[in-house]
Amino acid sequence: MAITSVIRAFIAIDLTPEIRQHLEQVSAQLKERLESAPVRWVPVDNIHLTLKFLGDVSLANLEILKKMLQTEVAGHHAFEISVGGVGAFPSPRHARVIWVGVEAPPELAAIQRGIESSMARLGYAREDRPFTAHLTLGRVSRNATSRDSHLICDALDAVKVGFLGVANVIAVQLYRSDLKPSGAVYTRIFTAPLQGKPEG
């Protein structure tokens, strides 16, 4: 078997078991309403608050990437995020991504901008779209019909999602993603801690 010199990787924030449990319930309600719609649902254990998708990372670059991530994150204090609400990008009527919302202090956007800049210096392309904190529940197929779009819009309207919980963000994680026949398997390979405890 050939030894791989490249891994697929992304940088993200972990969620609490309680929040995952609530996401599972929201996901189940939407799935029930959208049985016939072409949506690829994300397994709840795979849901993270993604800060940067890196794509292919050379193992030769992994140590410098970890150091840059650690340096970037270490300058920021721990904080809290709250999770709740449901919606879609670019809009519920033309859904491509179904998400649960995340509210966070400015610290989150500052960390994400810093990671984006430091990864750009390592040669990883910057995102075209501005960063919007969210948790992806499902991705809608490009083959979705206008009937599917109506179904999704109605389901998002019908499934009321209030406040789902708070997570203390005390670290940022680097994950590798292995695509298996059963779906993606994520493995945490590095943890970059933030300073102190969340305020409040």
mmCIF file of the C-alpha atoms, coordinates in Angstrom:
data_MODEL
# 
_entry.id   MODEL 
# 
loop_
_atom_site.group_PDB 
_atom_site.id 
_atom_site.type_symbol 
_atom_site.label_atom_id 
_atom_site.label_alt_id 
_atom_site.label_comp_id 
_atom_site.label_asym_id 
_atom_site.label_entity_id 
_atom_site.label_seq_id 
_atom_site.pdbx_PDB_ins_code 
_atom_site.Cartn_x 
_atom_site.Cartn_y 
_atom_site.Cartn_z 
_atom_site.occupancy 
_atom_site.B_iso_or_equiv 
_atom_site.pdbx_formal_charge 
_atom_site.auth_seq_id 
_atom_site.auth_comp_id 
_atom_site.auth_asym_id 
_atom_site.auth_atom_id 
_atom_site.pdbx_PDB_model_num 
ATOM 1   C CA . MET A 1 1   ? 0.000   0.000  0.000  1.00 0.00 ? 1   MET A CA 1 
ATOM 2   C CA . ALA A 1 2   ? 1.413   3.402  -0.978 1.00 0.00 ? 2   ALA A CA 1 
ATOM 3   C CA . ILE A 1 3   ? 2.216   5.710  1.912  1.00 0.00 ? 3   ILE A CA 1 
ATOM 4   C CA . THR A 1 4   ? 0.378   8.966  1.436  1.00 0.00 ? 4   THR A CA 1 
ATOM 5   C CA . SER A 1 5   ? 2.369   12.190 1.619  1.00 0.00 ? 5   SER A CA 1 
ATOM 6   C CA . VAL A 1 6   ? -0.761  14.357 1.578  1.00 0.00 ? 6   VAL A CA 1 
ATOM 7   C CA . ILE A 1 7   ? -3.811  14.531 3.847  1.00 0.00 ? 7   ILE A CA 1 
ATOM 8   C CA . ARG A 1 8   ? -7.068  16.467 3.531  1.00 0.00 ? 8   ARG A CA 1 
ATOM 9   C CA . ALA A 1 9   ? -7.394  18.811 6.488  1.00 0.00 ? 9   ALA A CA 1 
ATOM 10  C CA . PHE A 1 10  ? -9.486  21.587 8.008  1.00 0.00 ? 10  PHE A CA 1 
ATOM 11  C CA . ILE A 1 11  ? -9.410  23.870 11.070 1.00 0.00 ? 11  ILE A CA 1 
ATOM 12  C CA . ALA A 1 12  ? -12.481 23.923 13.318 1.00 0.00 ? 12  ALA A CA 1 
ATOM 13  C CA . ILE A 1 13  ? -13.990 24.424 16.770 1.00 0.00 ? 13  ILE A CA 1 
ATOM 14  C CA . ASP A 1 14  ? -15.544 21.467 18.602 1.00 0.00 ? 14  ASP A CA 1 
ATOM 15  C CA . LEU A 1 15  ? -19.085 21.381 19.976 1.00 0.00 ? 15  LEU A CA 1 
ATOM 16  C CA . THR A 1 16  ? -20.357 20.017 23.287 1.00 0.00 ? 16  THR A CA 1 
ATOM 17  C CA . PRO A 1 17  ? -22.188 16.642 23.480 1.00 0.00 ? 17  PRO A CA 1 
ATOM 18  C CA . GLU A 1 18  ? -25.339 18.547 24.582 1.00 0.00 ? 18  GLU A CA 1 
ATOM 19  C CA . ILE A 1 19  ? -25.313 20.746 21.484 1.00 0.00 ? 19  ILE A CA 1 
ATOM 20  C CA . ARG A 1 20  ? -24.731 17.691 19.275 1.00 0.00 ? 20  ARG A CA 1 
ATOM 21  C CA . GLN A 1 21  ? -27.726 16.018 20.891 1.00 0.00 ? 21  GLN A CA 1 
ATOM 22  C CA . HIS A 1 22  ? -29.915 19.025 20.061 1.00 0.00 ? 22  HIS A CA 1 
ATOM 23  C CA . LEU A 1 23  ? -28.551 19.130 16.508 1.00 0.00 ? 23  LEU A CA 1 
ATOM 24  C CA . GLU A 1 24  ? -29.469 15.460 16.164 1.00 0.00 ? 24  GLU A CA 1 
ATOM 25  C CA . GLN A 1 25  ? -33.091 16.319 17.036 1.00 0.00 ? 25  GLN A CA 1 
ATOM 26  C CA . VAL A 1 26  ? -33.226 19.245 14.588 1.00 0.00 ? 26  VAL A CA 1 
ATOM 27  C CA . SER A 1 27  ? -31.650 17.123 11.863 1.00 0.00 ? 27  SER A CA 1 
ATOM 28  C CA . ALA A 1 28  ? -34.161 14.292 12.474 1.00 0.00 ? 28  ALA A CA 1 
ATOM 29  C CA . GLN A 1 29  ? -37.130 16.690 12.188 1.00 0.00 ? 29  GLN A CA 1 
ATOM 30  C CA . LEU A 1 30  ? -35.852 18.139 8.913  1.00 0.00 ? 30  LEU A CA 1 
ATOM 31  C CA . LYS A 1 31  ? -35.014 14.703 7.484  1.00 0.00 ? 31  LYS A CA 1 
ATOM 32  C CA . GLU A 1 32  ? -38.540 13.539 8.209  1.00 0.00 ? 32  GLU A CA 1 
ATOM 33  C CA . ARG A 1 33  ? -40.022 16.459 6.298  1.00 0.00 ? 33  ARG A CA 1 
ATOM 34  C CA . LEU A 1 34  ? -37.483 16.235 3.472  1.00 0.00 ? 34  LEU A CA 1 
ATOM 35  C CA . GLU A 1 35  ? -37.392 12.486 2.893  1.00 0.00 ? 35  GLU A CA 1 
ATOM 36  C CA . SER A 1 36  ? -37.875 12.934 -0.843 1.00 0.00 ? 36  SER A CA 1 
ATOM 37  C CA . ALA A 1 37  ? -35.591 15.973 -1.257 1.00 0.00 ? 37  ALA A CA 1 
ATOM 38  C CA . PRO A 1 38  ? -32.025 15.489 -2.558 1.00 0.00 ? 38  PRO A CA 1 
ATOM 39  C CA . VAL A 1 39  ? -30.187 16.595 0.607  1.00 0.00 ? 39  VAL A CA 1 
ATOM 40  C CA . ARG A 1 40  ? -26.905 15.048 1.752  1.00 0.00 ? 40  ARG A CA 1 
ATOM 41  C CA . TRP A 1 41  ? -27.154 15.196 5.551  1.00 0.00 ? 41  TRP A CA 1 
ATOM 42  C CA . VAL A 1 42  ? -23.993 15.624 7.622  1.00 0.00 ? 42  VAL A CA 1 
ATOM 43  C CA . PRO A 1 43  ? -23.649 12.965 10.371 1.00 0.00 ? 43  PRO A CA 1 
ATOM 44  C CA . VAL A 1 44  ? -24.053 14.890 13.635 1.00 0.00 ? 44  VAL A CA 1 
ATOM 45  C CA . ASP A 1 45  ? -20.719 13.571 14.980 1.00 0.00 ? 45  ASP A CA 1 
ATOM 46  C CA . ASN A 1 46  ? -19.054 15.255 11.986 1.00 0.00 ? 46  ASN A CA 1 
ATOM 47  C CA . ILE A 1 47  ? -20.558 18.703 12.601 1.00 0.00 ? 47  ILE A CA 1 
ATOM 48  C CA . HIS A 1 48  ? -18.024 21.337 13.669 1.00 0.00 ? 48  HIS A CA 1 
ATOM 49  C CA . LEU A 1 49  ? -17.745 25.099 13.479 1.00 0.00 ? 49  LEU A CA 1 
ATOM 50  C CA . THR A 1 50  ? -15.339 25.171 10.541 1.00 0.00 ? 50  THR A CA 1 
ATOM 51  C CA . LEU A 1 51  ? -12.939 28.122 10.462 1.00 0.00 ? 51  LEU A CA 1 
ATOM 52  C CA . LYS A 1 52  ? -10.863 27.128 7.436  1.00 0.00 ? 52  LYS A CA 1 
ATOM 53  C CA . PHE A 1 53  ? -11.011 24.240 4.971  1.00 0.00 ? 53  PHE A CA 1 
ATOM 54  C CA . LEU A 1 54  ? -7.439  23.624 3.830  1.00 0.00 ? 54  LEU A CA 1 
ATOM 55  C CA . GLY A 1 55  ? -7.919  20.774 1.362  1.00 0.00 ? 55  GLY A CA 1 
ATOM 56  C CA . ASP A 1 56  ? -4.735  18.864 0.563  1.00 0.00 ? 56  ASP A CA 1 
ATOM 57  C CA . VAL A 1 57  ? -1.926  19.392 3.084  1.00 0.00 ? 57  VAL A CA 1 
ATOM 58  C CA . SER A 1 58  ? 1.543   17.983 2.500  1.00 0.00 ? 58  SER A CA 1 
ATOM 59  C CA . LEU A 1 59  ? 2.815   16.028 5.509  1.00 0.00 ? 59  LEU A CA 1 
ATOM 60  C CA . ALA A 1 60  ? 6.120   17.854 5.004  1.00 0.00 ? 60  ALA A CA 1 
ATOM 61  C CA . ASN A 1 61  ? 4.303   21.137 5.798  1.00 0.00 ? 61  ASN A CA 1 
ATOM 62  C CA . LEU A 1 62  ? 2.336   19.823 8.755  1.00 0.00 ? 62  LEU A CA 1 
ATOM 63  C CA . GLU A 1 63  ? 4.707   20.939 11.532 1.00 0.00 ? 63  GLU A CA 1 
ATOM 64  C CA . ILE A 1 64  ? 5.011   24.515 10.270 1.00 0.00 ? 64  ILE A CA 1 
ATOM 65  C CA . LEU A 1 65  ? 1.230   24.636 9.810  1.00 0.00 ? 65  LEU A CA 1 
ATOM 66  C CA . LYS A 1 66  ? 0.698   23.514 13.431 1.00 0.00 ? 66  LYS A CA 1 
ATOM 67  C CA . LYS A 1 67  ? 3.208   26.126 14.699 1.00 0.00 ? 67  LYS A CA 1 
ATOM 68  C CA . MET A 1 68  ? 1.504   28.928 12.746 1.00 0.00 ? 68  MET A CA 1 
ATOM 69  C CA . LEU A 1 69  ? -1.912  27.836 13.997 1.00 0.00 ? 69  LEU A CA 1 
ATOM 70  C CA . GLN A 1 70  ? -0.690  27.686 17.588 1.00 0.00 ? 70  GLN A CA 1 
ATOM 71  C CA . THR A 1 71  ? 0.904   31.144 17.368 1.00 0.00 ? 71  THR A CA 1 
ATOM 72  C CA . GLU A 1 72  ? -2.220  32.642 15.779 1.00 0.00 ? 72  GLU A CA 1 
ATOM 73  C CA . VAL A 1 73  ? -4.639  31.172 18.336 1.00 0.00 ? 73  VAL A CA 1 
ATOM 74  C CA . ALA A 1 74  ? -2.473  31.784 21.428 1.00 0.00 ? 74  ALA A CA 1 
ATOM 75  C CA . GLY A 1 75  ? -2.973  35.556 21.117 1.00 0.00 ? 75  GLY A CA 1 
ATOM 76  C CA . HIS A 1 76  ? -6.719  35.242 21.748 1.00 0.00 ? 76  HIS A CA 1 
ATOM 77  C CA . HIS A 1 77  ? -8.790  34.676 24.882 1.00 0.00 ? 77  HIS A CA 1 
ATOM 78  C CA . ALA A 1 78  ? -11.315 31.866 25.358 1.00 0.00 ? 78  ALA A CA 1 
ATOM 79  C CA . PHE A 1 79  ? -14.932 32.862 24.688 1.00 0.00 ? 79  PHE A CA 1 
ATOM 80  C CA . GLU A 1 80  ? -18.477 31.495 24.470 1.00 0.00 ? 80  GLU A CA 1 
ATOM 81  C CA . ILE A 1 81  ? -20.622 30.806 21.428 1.00 0.00 ? 81  ILE A CA 1 
ATOM 82  C CA . SER A 1 82  ? -24.369 30.230 21.478 1.00 0.00 ? 82  SER A CA 1 
ATOM 83  C CA . VAL A 1 83  ? -26.108 27.976 18.989 1.00 0.00 ? 83  VAL A CA 1 
ATOM 84  C CA . GLY A 1 84  ? -29.678 28.239 17.680 1.00 0.00 ? 84  GLY A CA 1 
ATOM 85  C CA . GLY A 1 85  ? -31.969 29.061 14.773 1.00 0.00 ? 85  GLY A CA 1 
ATOM 86  C CA . VAL A 1 86  ? -32.062 27.394 11.369 1.00 0.00 ? 86  VAL A CA 1 
ATOM 87  C CA . GLY A 1 87  ? -31.655 28.737 7.847  1.00 0.00 ? 87  GLY A CA 1 
ATOM 88  C CA . ALA A 1 88  ? -30.043 28.193 4.458  1.00 0.00 ? 88  ALA A CA 1 
ATOM 89  C CA . PHE A 1 89  ? -27.418 29.687 2.151  1.00 0.00 ? 89  PHE A CA 1 
ATOM 90  C CA . PRO A 1 90  ? -27.836 31.604 -0.057 1.00 0.00 ? 90  PRO A CA 1 
ATOM 91  C CA . SER A 1 91  ? -31.513 31.790 1.053  1.00 0.00 ? 91  SER A CA 1 
ATOM 92  C CA . PRO A 1 92  ? -34.258 29.388 2.229  1.00 0.00 ? 92  PRO A CA 1 
ATOM 93  C CA . ARG A 1 93  ? -35.959 29.689 -1.175 1.00 0.00 ? 93  ARG A CA 1 
ATOM 94  C CA . HIS A 1 94  ? -32.780 28.720 -3.058 1.00 0.00 ? 94  HIS A CA 1 
ATOM 95  C CA . ALA A 1 95  ? -31.133 26.524 -0.437 1.00 0.00 ? 95  ALA A CA 1 
ATOM 96  C CA . ARG A 1 96  ? -27.722 25.020 -1.151 1.00 0.00 ? 96  ARG A CA 1 
ATOM 97  C CA . VAL A 1 97  ? -26.596 24.596 2.467  1.00 0.00 ? 97  VAL A CA 1 
ATOM 98  C CA . ILE A 1 98  ? -28.954 24.032 5.416  1.00 0.00 ? 98  ILE A CA 1 
ATOM 99  C CA . TRP A 1 99  ? -27.479 25.368 8.645  1.00 0.00 ? 99  TRP A CA 1 
ATOM 100 C CA . VAL A 1 100 ? -27.966 26.028 12.340 1.00 0.00 ? 100 VAL A CA 1 
ATOM 101 C CA . GLY A 1 101 ? -26.832 29.482 13.428 1.00 0.00 ? 101 GLY A CA 1 
ATOM 102 C CA . VAL A 1 102 ? -23.964 30.480 15.717 1.00 0.00 ? 102 VAL A CA 1 
ATOM 103 C CA . GLU A 1 103 ? -23.698 33.714 17.687 1.00 0.00 ? 103 GLU A CA 1 
ATOM 104 C CA . ALA A 1 104 ? -20.227 34.665 18.828 1.00 0.00 ? 104 ALA A CA 1 
ATOM 105 C CA . PRO A 1 105 ? -18.283 37.661 20.141 1.00 0.00 ? 105 PRO A CA 1 
ATOM 106 C CA . PRO A 1 106 ? -15.897 39.546 17.793 1.00 0.00 ? 106 PRO A CA 1 
ATOM 107 C CA . GLU A 1 107 ? -13.085 37.263 19.043 1.00 0.00 ? 107 GLU A CA 1 
ATOM 108 C CA . LEU A 1 108 ? -14.295 34.473 16.727 1.00 0.00 ? 108 LEU A CA 1 
ATOM 109 C CA . ALA A 1 109 ? -14.119 36.601 13.571 1.00 0.00 ? 109 ALA A CA 1 
ATOM 110 C CA . ALA A 1 110 ? -10.694 37.918 14.669 1.00 0.00 ? 110 ALA A CA 1 
ATOM 111 C CA . ILE A 1 111 ? -9.372  34.356 15.101 1.00 0.00 ? 111 ILE A CA 1 
ATOM 112 C CA . GLN A 1 112 ? -10.810 33.291 11.748 1.00 0.00 ? 112 GLN A CA 1 
ATOM 113 C CA . ARG A 1 113 ? -9.262  36.308 9.963  1.00 0.00 ? 113 ARG A CA 1 
ATOM 114 C CA . GLY A 1 114 ? -5.902  35.592 11.575 1.00 0.00 ? 114 GLY A CA 1 
ATOM 115 C CA . ILE A 1 115 ? -6.036  31.923 10.548 1.00 0.00 ? 115 ILE A CA 1 
ATOM 116 C CA . GLU A 1 116 ? -7.076  32.901 7.006  1.00 0.00 ? 116 GLU A CA 1 
ATOM 117 C CA . SER A 1 117 ? -4.074  35.278 6.733  1.00 0.00 ? 117 SER A CA 1 
ATOM 118 C CA . SER A 1 118 ? -1.511  32.901 8.224  1.00 0.00 ? 118 SER A CA 1 
ATOM 119 C CA . MET A 1 119 ? -2.725  30.018 6.014  1.00 0.00 ? 119 MET A CA 1 
ATOM 120 C CA . ALA A 1 120 ? -2.592  32.304 2.944  1.00 0.00 ? 120 ALA A CA 1 
ATOM 121 C CA . ARG A 1 121 ? 1.094   32.927 3.769  1.00 0.00 ? 121 ARG A CA 1 
ATOM 122 C CA . LEU A 1 122 ? 1.568   29.148 3.632  1.00 0.00 ? 122 LEU A CA 1 
ATOM 123 C CA . GLY A 1 123 ? -0.009  29.084 0.190  1.00 0.00 ? 123 GLY A CA 1 
ATOM 124 C CA . TYR A 1 124 ? -3.614  28.046 0.982  1.00 0.00 ? 124 TYR A CA 1 
ATOM 125 C CA . ALA A 1 125 ? -6.140  29.980 -1.089 1.00 0.00 ? 125 ALA A CA 1 
ATOM 126 C CA . ARG A 1 126 ? -8.251  32.574 0.689  1.00 0.00 ? 126 ARG A CA 1 
ATOM 127 C CA . GLU A 1 127 ? -12.022 32.095 0.802  1.00 0.00 ? 127 GLU A CA 1 
ATOM 128 C CA . ASP A 1 128 ? -13.951 34.211 -1.703 1.00 0.00 ? 128 ASP A CA 1 
ATOM 129 C CA . ARG A 1 129 ? -16.977 34.489 0.556  1.00 0.00 ? 129 ARG A CA 1 
ATOM 130 C CA . PRO A 1 130 ? -16.928 36.425 3.834  1.00 0.00 ? 130 PRO A CA 1 
ATOM 131 C CA . PHE A 1 131 ? -16.875 34.216 6.932  1.00 0.00 ? 131 PHE A CA 1 
ATOM 132 C CA . THR A 1 132 ? -20.316 33.498 8.446  1.00 0.00 ? 132 THR A CA 1 
ATOM 133 C CA . ALA A 1 133 ? -20.291 31.325 11.566 1.00 0.00 ? 133 ALA A CA 1 
ATOM 134 C CA . HIS A 1 134 ? -22.667 28.381 11.057 1.00 0.00 ? 134 HIS A CA 1 
ATOM 135 C CA . LEU A 1 135 ? -23.033 24.616 11.524 1.00 0.00 ? 135 LEU A CA 1 
ATOM 136 C CA . THR A 1 136 ? -23.811 22.731 8.313  1.00 0.00 ? 136 THR A CA 1 
ATOM 137 C CA . LEU A 1 137 ? -26.657 20.209 8.722  1.00 0.00 ? 137 LEU A CA 1 
ATOM 138 C CA . GLY A 1 138 ? -27.015 19.258 5.071  1.00 0.00 ? 138 GLY A CA 1 
ATOM 139 C CA . ARG A 1 139 ? -26.063 20.110 1.493  1.00 0.00 ? 139 ARG A CA 1 
ATOM 140 C CA . VAL A 1 140 ? -28.669 20.296 -1.251 1.00 0.00 ? 140 VAL A CA 1 
ATOM 141 C CA . SER A 1 141 ? -27.917 18.573 -4.560 1.00 0.00 ? 141 SER A CA 1 
ATOM 142 C CA . ARG A 1 142 ? -27.423 20.760 -7.633 1.00 0.00 ? 142 ARG A CA 1 
ATOM 143 C CA . ASN A 1 143 ? -30.077 18.562 -9.279 1.00 0.00 ? 143 ASN A CA 1 
ATOM 144 C CA . ALA A 1 144 ? -32.769 19.848 -6.893 1.00 0.00 ? 144 ALA A CA 1 
ATOM 145 C CA . THR A 1 145 ? -35.963 20.851 -8.715 1.00 0.00 ? 145 THR A CA 1 
ATOM 146 C CA . SER A 1 146 ? -38.089 23.902 -7.953 1.00 0.00 ? 146 SER A CA 1 
ATOM 147 C CA . ARG A 1 147 ? -40.484 21.523 -6.159 1.00 0.00 ? 147 ARG A CA 1 
ATOM 148 C CA . ASP A 1 148 ? -37.570 20.402 -3.943 1.00 0.00 ? 148 ASP A CA 1 
ATOM 149 C CA . SER A 1 149 ? -36.697 24.041 -3.257 1.00 0.00 ? 149 SER A CA 1 
ATOM 150 C CA . HIS A 1 150 ? -40.294 24.749 -2.165 1.00 0.00 ? 150 HIS A CA 1 
ATOM 151 C CA . LEU A 1 151 ? -40.280 21.683 0.096  1.00 0.00 ? 151 LEU A CA 1 
ATOM 152 C CA . ILE A 1 152 ? -37.022 22.807 1.744  1.00 0.00 ? 152 ILE A CA 1 
ATOM 153 C CA . CYS A 1 153 ? -38.262 26.357 2.203  1.00 0.00 ? 153 CYS A CA 1 
ATOM 154 C CA . ASP A 1 154 ? -41.506 25.090 3.801  1.00 0.00 ? 154 ASP A CA 1 
ATOM 155 C CA . ALA A 1 155 ? -39.599 22.696 6.088  1.00 0.00 ? 155 ALA A CA 1 
ATOM 156 C CA . LEU A 1 156 ? -37.281 25.463 7.300  1.00 0.00 ? 156 LEU A CA 1 
ATOM 157 C CA . ASP A 1 157 ? -40.331 27.569 8.015  1.00 0.00 ? 157 ASP A CA 1 
ATOM 158 C CA . ALA A 1 158 ? -42.136 24.761 9.865  1.00 0.00 ? 158 ALA A CA 1 
ATOM 159 C CA . VAL A 1 159 ? -39.280 23.463 12.017 1.00 0.00 ? 159 VAL A CA 1 
ATOM 160 C CA . LYS A 1 160 ? -38.867 26.021 14.778 1.00 0.00 ? 160 LYS A CA 1 
ATOM 161 C CA . VAL A 1 161 ? -35.366 25.995 16.226 1.00 0.00 ? 161 VAL A CA 1 
ATOM 162 C CA . GLY A 1 162 ? -34.777 28.110 19.305 1.00 0.00 ? 162 GLY A CA 1 
ATOM 163 C CA . PHE A 1 163 ? -31.699 28.372 21.510 1.00 0.00 ? 163 PHE A CA 1 
ATOM 164 C CA . LEU A 1 164 ? -29.806 25.045 21.526 1.00 0.00 ? 164 LEU A CA 1 
ATOM 165 C CA . GLY A 1 165 ? -27.018 25.768 23.993 1.00 0.00 ? 165 GLY A CA 1 
ATOM 166 C CA . VAL A 1 166 ? -23.716 27.451 24.739 1.00 0.00 ? 166 VAL A CA 1 
ATOM 167 C CA . ALA A 1 167 ? -20.203 26.128 24.165 1.00 0.00 ? 167 ALA A CA 1 
ATOM 168 C CA . ASN A 1 168 ? -17.032 27.412 25.814 1.00 0.00 ? 168 ASN A CA 1 
ATOM 169 C CA . VAL A 1 169 ? -14.382 27.774 23.137 1.00 0.00 ? 169 VAL A CA 1 
ATOM 170 C CA . ILE A 1 170 ? -11.029 27.062 24.770 1.00 0.00 ? 170 ILE A CA 1 
ATOM 171 C CA . ALA A 1 171 ? -9.153  25.672 21.751 1.00 0.00 ? 171 ALA A CA 1 
ATOM 172 C CA . VAL A 1 172 ? -9.063  25.407 17.980 1.00 0.00 ? 172 VAL A CA 1 
ATOM 173 C CA . GLN A 1 173 ? -8.558  21.985 16.379 1.00 0.00 ? 173 GLN A CA 1 
ATOM 174 C CA . LEU A 1 174 ? -6.800  20.766 13.263 1.00 0.00 ? 174 LEU A CA 1 
ATOM 175 C CA . TYR A 1 175 ? -8.566  17.755 11.750 1.00 0.00 ? 175 TYR A CA 1 
ATOM 176 C CA . ARG A 1 176 ? -7.708  15.350 8.992  1.00 0.00 ? 176 ARG A CA 1 
ATOM 177 C CA . SER A 1 177 ? -10.545 14.127 6.803  1.00 0.00 ? 177 SER A CA 1 
ATOM 178 C CA . ASP A 1 178 ? -10.455 10.645 5.277  1.00 0.00 ? 178 ASP A CA 1 
ATOM 179 C CA . LEU A 1 179 ? -13.079 9.894  2.656  1.00 0.00 ? 179 LEU A CA 1 
ATOM 180 C CA . LYS A 1 180 ? -14.356 6.340  3.154  1.00 0.00 ? 180 LYS A CA 1 
ATOM 181 C CA . PRO A 1 181 ? -17.118 4.527  1.230  1.00 0.00 ? 181 PRO A CA 1 
ATOM 182 C CA . SER A 1 182 ? -19.348 5.105  4.279  1.00 0.00 ? 182 SER A CA 1 
ATOM 183 C CA . GLY A 1 183 ? -18.577 8.861  4.311  1.00 0.00 ? 183 GLY A CA 1 
ATOM 184 C CA . ALA A 1 184 ? -15.934 11.191 5.729  1.00 0.00 ? 184 ALA A CA 1 
ATOM 185 C CA . VAL A 1 185 ? -14.074 10.197 8.902  1.00 0.00 ? 185 VAL A CA 1 
ATOM 186 C CA . TYR A 1 186 ? -12.532 13.079 10.867 1.00 0.00 ? 186 TYR A CA 1 
ATOM 187 C CA . THR A 1 187 ? -9.526  12.633 13.147 1.00 0.00 ? 187 THR A CA 1 
ATOM 188 C CA . ARG A 1 188 ? -8.225  15.381 15.421 1.00 0.00 ? 188 ARG A CA 1 
ATOM 189 C CA . ILE A 1 189 ? -4.469  15.738 14.867 1.00 0.00 ? 189 ILE A CA 1 
ATOM 190 C CA . PHE A 1 190 ? -3.610  18.945 16.714 1.00 0.00 ? 190 PHE A CA 1 
ATOM 191 C CA . THR A 1 191 ? -5.104  21.237 19.376 1.00 0.00 ? 191 THR A CA 1 
ATOM 192 C CA . ALA A 1 192 ? -4.167  24.926 19.656 1.00 0.00 ? 192 ALA A CA 1 
ATOM 193 C CA . PRO A 1 193 ? -5.312  26.310 23.046 1.00 0.00 ? 193 PRO A CA 1 
ATOM 194 C CA . LEU A 1 194 ? -6.676  29.813 23.612 1.00 0.00 ? 194 LEU A CA 1 
ATOM 195 C CA . GLN A 1 195 ? -5.737  31.900 26.657 1.00 0.00 ? 195 GLN A CA 1 
ATOM 196 C CA . GLY A 1 196 ? -7.613  31.597 29.959 1.00 0.00 ? 196 GLY A CA 1 
ATOM 197 C CA . LYS A 1 197 ? -11.291 30.922 30.565 1.00 0.00 ? 197 LYS A CA 1 
ATOM 198 C CA . PRO A 1 198 ? -14.250 32.547 28.832 1.00 0.00 ? 198 PRO A CA 1 
ATOM 199 C CA . GLU A 1 199 ? -15.334 35.824 30.404 1.00 0.00 ? 199 GLU A CA 1 
ATOM 200 C CA . GLY A 1 200 ? -18.827 36.147 31.784 1.00 0.00 ? 200 GLY A CA 1 
# 
